[in-house]
Amino acid sequence: MGDRGKAMSYVPDLGAASQPAAGGRWRPAPAIRLSAVFHLGSLAAVALDPPSWPYIGAALAANHAALGLAGMLPRSTTLGPNLNRLPQAAASRGEIALTFDDGPDPSATLPILDMLDRYQAKASFFCIGRQAAMYPDVVREIARRGHGIENHSNRHSKAFAGYGIRRLQCDIEAAQEVLAALAGRPPAFFRAPMGLRNPLLDPVLARLGLTYVSWTRRGLDTVDRNRESVIARLVRELAGGDVLLLHDRVATGPHCDRAMALSVLPALMDRIAAAGLRPVTLRSACRSAAA
């Protein structure tokens, strides 16, 4: 692979391989439809009874607050479809999904790939566009070994959940182009930074042909430096169909000289094998279920 730890500057060739997946028609979630109807009704009510505007304004504010709260619940389906478990067909085959966020990071991603090879396991890597552009060889290596490369935004901004629709489109599409060019095909799945989103995200994902993914459970491995507690979160009631979340990037902060996932994976993989489960990519599990 050449220099495994060297950051590189990458400018994608926007050819056929980098084109995003075919977009689909956006079907608003029931909560979004009800909110739209409520807004229209509120406008009509104010037109008919102007003095009522303070009460109607308060009701609209409460509506926005409720939608905002739903966006802060990572596994919620209130704002749109949310794949937090694999399809039943995949679950019945004993398949689970190992997913890794925030990479690529050569110091973490490459050793994780070696561990996965030893266990003959496949995983899905939700890559940050800018990180992928820095380490294109690592992204290509993920793809070469048969793992999934999915979209985790371009900048991984802490303000992502507050973006407007145009900014969401630009950020996600920028990552889509880089990752598609490196992997040879566009990502099919998207996970928001920190799992936080707003009502404007779902139509953008539909336009880009992306499926939103959260998780069944996460290890909190970027904040918890206790290996045993991270493992315990991941294996609690472990079953077919689970989507597990770890990170393939060294966390910032004191005593963070390696990714916690490197310490967790061997024991986690042993527990998965003992339960008779098999880690597969999200694309494989969902494609098989559809077929």
C-alpha positions as CSV (number, residue, x, y, z in Angstrom):
1,M,0.0,0.0,0.0
2,G,3.0,2.3,0.2
3,D,3.3,4.7,3.1
4,R,0.5,3.6,5.4
5,G,0.5,6.6,7.6
6,K,1.1,9.5,5.3
7,A,-1.7,12.1,4.7
8,M,-2.2,12.8,1.0
9,S,-4.1,15.6,-0.8
10,Y,-6.8,14.2,-3.1
11,V,-8.9,15.9,-5.8
12,P,-11.6,13.5,-7.1
13,D,-12.0,12.8,-10.8
14,L,-15.8,13.4,-11.2
15,G,-16.2,10.7,-13.8
16,A,-18.9,8.0,-14.0
17,A,-17.7,6.2,-10.8
18,S,-18.2,9.3,-8.7
19,Q,-21.8,9.9,-9.7
20,P,-24.2,9.6,-6.7
21,A,-26.8,6.8,-6.6
22,A,-30.0,7.5,-8.5
23,G,-32.3,9.6,-6.4
24,G,-35.7,8.6,-5.2
25,R,-38.9,10.4,-4.6
26,W,-39.1,11.9,-1.1
27,R,-42.1,10.6,0.9
28,P,-42.4,12.8,4.0
29,A,-42.8,11.0,7.3
30,P,-46.3,11.3,8.9
31,A,-45.0,13.8,11.5
32,I,-43.7,16.0,8.8
33,R,-47.0,15.8,6.9
34,L,-48.9,16.7,10.1
35,S,-46.5,19.6,10.7
36,A,-47.1,21.0,7.2
37,V,-50.8,20.7,7.6
38,F,-50.6,22.4,11.0
39,H,-48.6,25.3,9.5
40,L,-51.1,25.8,6.7
41,G,-54.0,25.7,9.2
42,S,-52.2,28.2,11.4
43,L,-51.8,30.7,8.6
44,A,-55.5,30.3,7.8
45,A,-56.4,30.8,11.5
46,V,-54.4,34.0,11.8
47,A,-56.0,35.3,8.6
48,L,-59.4,34.7,10.0
49,D,-58.6,35.8,13.6
50,P,-55.6,38.1,13.7
51,P,-55.7,38.7,17.5
52,S,-55.0,34.9,17.9
53,W,-51.5,35.1,16.5
54,P,-49.7,35.0,19.9
55,Y,-51.4,31.7,20.7
56,I,-50.9,30.3,17.3
57,G,-47.2,31.4,17.3
58,A,-46.7,29.6,20.6
59,A,-48.2,26.4,19.1
60,L,-46.0,26.7,16.1
61,A,-42.9,27.2,18.4
62,A,-43.9,24.0,20.3
63,N,-44.3,22.1,17.0
64,H,-40.7,23.2,16.0
65,A,-39.4,22.3,19.4
66,A,-40.9,18.8,19.1
67,L,-39.4,18.2,15.7
68,G,-36.0,19.5,17.0
69,L,-36.2,17.1,20.0
70,A,-36.9,14.2,17.6
71,G,-33.8,15.1,15.7
72,M,-31.7,14.7,18.9
73,L,-32.9,11.1,19.4
74,P,-30.6,9.2,17.0
75,R,-32.7,6.1,16.7
76,S,-36.0,7.9,16.2
77,T,-38.0,7.5,13.0
78,T,-40.1,10.6,13.5
79,L,-38.3,12.7,10.9
80,G,-38.0,9.9,8.3
81,P,-36.8,6.3,7.7
82,N,-34.0,5.2,10.0
83,L,-32.3,1.9,9.7
84,N,-31.4,1.0,13.3
85,R,-31.7,-2.8,12.7
86,L,-31.0,-5.0,9.7
87,P,-34.0,-6.3,7.8
88,Q,-35.7,-9.4,9.3
89,A,-34.4,-11.6,6.5
90,A,-30.8,-10.7,7.4
91,A,-31.5,-11.1,11.1
92,S,-33.0,-14.6,10.6
93,R,-29.7,-15.6,8.9
94,G,-27.8,-14.5,12.0
95,E,-26.3,-11.5,10.3
96,I,-25.2,-8.3,12.2
97,A,-23.6,-5.1,11.0
98,L,-20.3,-3.8,12.4
99,T,-20.0,-0.1,11.6
100,F,-17.2,2.3,12.1
101,D,-17.5,6.1,12.1
102,D,-15.2,9.1,11.6
103,G,-12.3,7.5,9.6
104,P,-10.3,6.9,7.7
105,D,-7.4,7.1,10.1
106,P,-4.3,5.0,9.1
107,S,-3.3,4.4,12.7
108,A,-6.7,2.9,13.5
109,T,-8.4,1.8,10.2
110,L,-5.6,-0.3,8.9
111,P,-5.1,-2.4,12.0
112,I,-8.9,-2.8,12.3
113,L,-8.9,-4.2,8.7
114,D,-6.3,-6.7,9.7
115,M,-8.4,-7.8,12.7
116,L,-11.5,-8.2,10.6
117,D,-9.5,-10.3,8.1
118,R,-8.4,-12.6,10.9
119,Y,-12.1,-13.2,11.8
120,Q,-13.3,-13.3,8.2
121,A,-15.7,-10.5,9.1
122,K,-17.0,-7.7,6.9
123,A,-17.9,-4.2,8.2
124,S,-19.2,-0.8,6.9
125,F,-17.0,2.2,7.3
126,F,-18.8,5.6,7.5
127,C,-16.1,7.9,6.2
128,I,-15.7,11.6,6.5
129,G,-15.2,13.1,3.1
130,R,-12.3,15.3,4.1
131,Q,-10.6,12.5,5.9
132,A,-11.0,10.3,2.9
133,A,-9.4,12.9,0.7
134,M,-6.4,13.0,3.1
135,Y,-5.9,9.2,3.1
136,P,-7.2,7.9,-0.3
137,D,-5.1,4.8,-0.2
138,V,-6.7,3.8,3.1
139,V,-10.2,4.2,1.5
140,R,-9.1,2.1,-1.5
141,E,-7.8,-0.6,0.9
142,I,-11.1,-0.7,2.7
143,A,-12.8,-1.3,-0.6
144,R,-10.2,-3.8,-1.8
145,R,-10.8,-6.0,1.2
146,G,-14.5,-6.1,0.5
147,H,-15.9,-3.8,3.2
148,G,-18.5,-1.1,2.7
149,I,-17.6,2.6,2.4
150,E,-20.5,4.8,3.4
151,N,-21.1,8.6,3.8
152,H,-20.6,10.3,7.2
153,S,-20.7,13.9,5.8
154,N,-17.8,15.9,4.4
155,R,-16.8,18.0,7.4
156,H,-18.4,16.3,10.4
157,S,-19.4,19.7,11.7
158,K,-20.8,19.9,15.2
159,A,-23.4,22.3,13.6
160,F,-24.5,19.7,11.0
161,A,-28.0,19.3,12.6
162,G,-28.6,23.1,12.2
163,Y,-27.7,23.2,8.5
164,G,-30.2,24.5,5.9
165,I,-31.2,22.3,3.0
166,R,-28.7,23.8,0.6
167,R,-25.8,23.4,3.0
168,L,-26.9,19.8,3.7
169,Q,-26.9,19.1,0.0
170,C,-23.5,20.6,-0.6
171,D,-21.8,18.9,2.4
172,I,-23.3,15.4,1.8
173,E,-22.8,15.5,-2.0
174,A,-19.1,16.6,-1.6
175,A,-18.4,13.5,0.5
176,Q,-20.4,11.4,-1.9
177,E,-18.2,12.4,-4.8
178,V,-14.9,11.8,-3.0
179,L,-16.0,8.4,-1.6
180,A,-17.5,7.2,-4.9
181,A,-14.4,8.1,-6.8
182,L,-12.2,6.2,-4.4
183,A,-14.4,3.2,-3.8
184,G,-15.5,2.8,-7.4
185,R,-19.2,3.1,-6.5
186,P,-21.2,5.7,-4.5
187,P,-22.1,5.1,-0.9
188,A,-25.6,3.7,-0.4
189,F,-26.0,4.7,3.3
190,F,-25.6,7.9,5.3
191,R,-25.1,8.5,9.1
192,A,-25.3,12.0,10.5
193,P,-22.4,13.3,12.6
194,M,-23.2,12.3,16.2
195,G,-26.5,10.9,15.0
196,L,-28.2,14.3,15.1
197,R,-30.4,15.6,12.2
198,N,-33.2,18.0,11.3
199,P,-36.3,17.7,9.2
200,L,-34.5,19.0,6.1
201,L,-32.1,16.0,5.9
202,D,-34.6,13.4,4.7
203,P,-35.4,15.1,1.3
204,V,-31.7,15.6,0.6
205,L,-31.0,11.9,1.2
206,A,-33.9,10.9,-1.0
207,R,-32.5,13.1,-3.8
208,L,-29.0,11.5,-3.5
209,G,-30.4,8.0,-3.2
210,L,-29.0,7.5,0.3
211,T,-30.6,5.4,3.2
212,Y,-30.3,6.9,6.7
213,V,-28.6,4.6,9.2
214,S,-28.3,4.9,13.0
215,W,-27.5,1.9,15.2
216,T,-29.0,-0.7,17.6
217,R,-26.4,0.1,20.2
218,R,-23.1,1.9,20.4
219,G,-20.0,1.4,22.5
220,L,-19.4,5.1,23.3
221,D,-15.7,4.2,22.6
222,T,-14.6,7.8,21.9
223,V,-15.6,9.0,25.4
224,D,-15.3,5.8,27.6
225,R,-11.7,4.6,28.1
226,N,-12.9,1.5,30.0
227,R,-12.6,-1.4,27.6
228,E,-14.9,-3.7,29.5
229,S,-17.8,-1.2,29.7
230,V,-17.5,-0.5,26.0
231,I,-17.8,-4.2,25.2
232,A,-20.7,-4.6,27.7
233,R,-22.7,-2.0,25.9
234,L,-22.2,-3.6,22.5
235,V,-22.9,-7.2,23.5
236,R,-26.0,-6.6,25.8
237,E,-28.8,-8.8,24.4
238,L,-26.7,-9.3,21.2
239,A,-28.8,-10.8,18.4
240,G,-29.1,-11.2,14.7
241,G,-30.0,-7.9,13.0
242,D,-28.0,-5.7,15.4
243,V,-26.2,-2.7,14.0
244,L,-23.2,-1.9,16.2
245,L,-21.3,1.3,16.3
246,L,-17.5,1.9,17.0
247,H,-15.0,4.4,15.7
248,D,-11.9,3.9,13.5
249,R,-10.2,7.1,14.5
250,V,-8.0,8.0,17.5
251,A,-10.1,10.2,19.9
252,T,-8.7,13.5,21.0
253,G,-7.9,14.1,24.7
254,P,-5.5,12.8,27.4
255,H,-4.5,9.1,27.3
256,C,-5.9,8.7,23.7
257,D,-2.9,7.3,21.9
258,R,-4.9,4.6,20.1
259,A,-8.5,3.9,19.0
260,M,-10.5,2.1,21.7
261,A,-11.9,-0.1,18.9
262,L,-8.5,-1.8,18.6
263,S,-8.7,-3.0,22.2
264,V,-12.4,-3.9,22.0
265,L,-12.5,-5.8,18.7
266,P,-10.9,-9.2,19.6
267,A,-13.2,-9.8,22.6
268,L,-16.2,-8.4,20.6
269,M,-15.5,-10.7,17.7
270,D,-15.2,-13.7,20.1
271,R,-18.6,-12.9,21.6
272,I,-20.2,-12.5,18.1
273,A,-18.8,-15.9,17.0
274,A,-19.9,-17.6,20.3
275,A,-23.4,-16.3,19.6
276,G,-23.4,-17.8,16.2
277,L,-23.6,-14.5,14.4
278,R,-21.9,-13.2,11.3
279,P,-20.8,-9.6,10.6
280,V,-21.7,-8.5,7.1
281,T,-21.8,-5.1,5.3
282,L,-25.0,-3.1,5.3
283,R,-25.2,-3.3,1.5
284,S,-25.0,-7.1,1.6
285,A,-27.6,-7.5,4.3
286,C,-30.1,-5.1,2.7
287,R,-29.5,-6.3,-0.8
288,S,-30.0,-10.0,0.2
289,A,-33.2,-9.0,2.1
290,A,-34.6,-7.1,-1.0
291,A,-33.8,-10.1,-3.2
